[in-house]
């Protein structure tokens, strides 16, 4: 689905809120918080202007005091307007009052915000101030270039060398500010990415949203959206925001420079630039939609490669390389086809902008040539006018020149917004029609439970009544597709029941062992501690020591694993170095660290021999845990009191 203006604005606001605004406690807060942010941004801009003006004024006065008026006129002739403004007490007082008002408003609006938010607003204000200083330095260089050309024109060596030395001194003096500007914007983007990634990945994990998104299949490649799209959106937003602010400052400064030379030049510039931008935007509009589609196709191709990598052994066993080559080629062909269109439209946009830039470079000379030949404009002023004309044109063309960046940003914003919306929708889904905890005599109780297939809504289990006491053991059997695993998903809250009532123990009182264990990225210790609660700051949640971890591995008959990896902090690609049986034993070792009252097993011993299966089930029986097992093996019946058999048509028997 193509992005709409509403979705782009909504996600753009969310992206800004991730970094600079407090979290919403209720939906009605949004307008007030956004208004506060807008006022804060305005106050920050005013404060940045005032602080930069004060810094520039102080520097000019320091230069005048150190060199004297005559030497300043020779080396820094372009500073005279600033010195004249400082000498005007009325203008100085006005700037001081405006800066003070902006500071007071800024401090009032920051009151009540968390410390980290205040620091981010301070960093933003400082970066805006650096942009003002950078613009002033740029104007000084433009005026200095004009002074150098004029000195050459009149053959004045003192003026030439004095101005050249002054420009060099300004450049060297402002090098630290240039570094701070570049470094500060990079750090700003880094903090922004950290906050946004934390917010979205937290929502992705909250309430098992990741599972519901995956099973619903409505959002493709959420991993790529979190890892890549956020990074692209944040870096692009940072560059475009500060670039836009710099363009506004440059526009204001150089329009004043142009007005001091020729008012007609300003009018001509506005007309030609706006007309050219309108024509180029017609070309850019198509490019934006193609760029959005390109990101989705690239993500699909990357996902296919990841899928092949994760199933490498199965493909090798089946000799499925020819088919995989065909499937990958098909996806990559779509990537190349759309990319060819992107290249074509980029070339068209490039040709259009190139022709426009070529023609526009002659406009200031055409407009000012009459005044120059008539002696009303000097060669230095003509040079300054030409440079200022180009700077204003660049500022006015900012949106068009950065159209490619905007199209990529819009595509990333749309993909992030889809993911954020999906996590929000998943968070508000009720986990199941769960009732209060079951009474003491029943660890698990189902009343009239009806379970449907998540895919087609077909009824798998109809009106199931079941009670499981503490220590009770239930085996669930039936043909493939009869709803055995779906029943476990309902019991875990992953899938809501179609009807009926569940009375379940607290989540901490149950644990699930799936057929294919989940192996985390990390050490052997991380594998064992994957489901263990995070350690509390006060030490209330005790963590198992190395002896307990090794004991759990031995109970699960993983002595050879201890011998191969005596260091529990050793890392390895566990899904590759461990066999299917070892992975299932490792899952049991994880469980044996602290056996909960209820254990749900979904063919958790399918890769084990009968002797190992009997040993591990015996450990659970010794611990007194209640069991709900799904499996096909006849040997499992010996470890259970009752058998629930499903027929896949809604019927069931309990014996």
Secondary structure as GFF3:
##gff-version 3
##sequence-region A 1 655
A	DSSP	alpha_helix	5	20	.	.	.	ID=ss1
A	DSSP	three_ten_helix	27	29	.	.	.	ID=ss2
A	DSSP	alpha_helix	30	67	.	.	.	ID=ss3
A	DSSP	alpha_helix	69	75	.	.	.	ID=ss4
A	DSSP	three_ten_helix	77	79	.	.	.	ID=ss5
A	DSSP	alpha_helix	80	87	.	.	.	ID=ss6
A	DSSP	alpha_helix	89	110	.	.	.	ID=ss7
A	DSSP	alpha_helix	115	153	.	.	.	ID=ss8
A	DSSP	alpha_helix	157	205	.	.	.	ID=ss9
A	DSSP	three_ten_helix	206	208	.	.	.	ID=ss10
A	DSSP	alpha_helix	209	216	.	.	.	ID=ss11
A	DSSP	alpha_helix	222	224	.	.	.	ID=ss12
A	DSSP	pi_helix	225	229	.	.	.	ID=ss13
A	DSSP	alpha_helix	230	261	.	.	.	ID=ss14
A	DSSP	alpha_helix	263	310	.	.	.	ID=ss15
A	DSSP	alpha_helix	312	318	.	.	.	ID=ss16
A	DSSP	alpha_helix	321	360	.	.	.	ID=ss17
A	DSSP	alpha_helix	363	373	.	.	.	ID=ss18
A	DSSP	alpha_helix	379	396	.	.	.	ID=ss19
A	DSSP	alpha_helix	398	401	.	.	.	ID=ss20
A	DSSP	alpha_helix	403	427	.	.	.	ID=ss21
A	DSSP	beta_strand	444	452	.	.	.	ID=ss22
A	DSSP	beta_strand	459	468	.	.	.	ID=ss23
A	DSSP	beta_strand	473	478	.	.	.	ID=ss24
A	DSSP	alpha_helix	484	491	.	.	.	ID=ss25
A	DSSP	beta_strand	499	503	.	.	.	ID=ss26
A	DSSP	three_ten_helix	507	509	.	.	.	ID=ss27
A	DSSP	beta_strand	510	513	.	.	.	ID=ss28
A	DSSP	alpha_helix	524	528	.	.	.	ID=ss29
A	DSSP	alpha_helix	546	555	.	.	.	ID=ss30
A	DSSP	alpha_helix	559	564	.	.	.	ID=ss31
A	DSSP	alpha_helix	574	577	.	.	.	ID=ss32
A	DSSP	alpha_helix	580	592	.	.	.	ID=ss33
A	DSSP	beta_strand	598	602	.	.	.	ID=ss34
A	DSSP	alpha_helix	610	622	.	.	.	ID=ss35
A	DSSP	beta_strand	626	630	.	.	.	ID=ss36
A	DSSP	three_ten_helix	634	639	.	.	.	ID=ss37
A	DSSP	beta_strand	642	646	.	.	.	ID=ss38
A	DSSP	beta_strand	652	654	.	.	.	ID=ss39
###
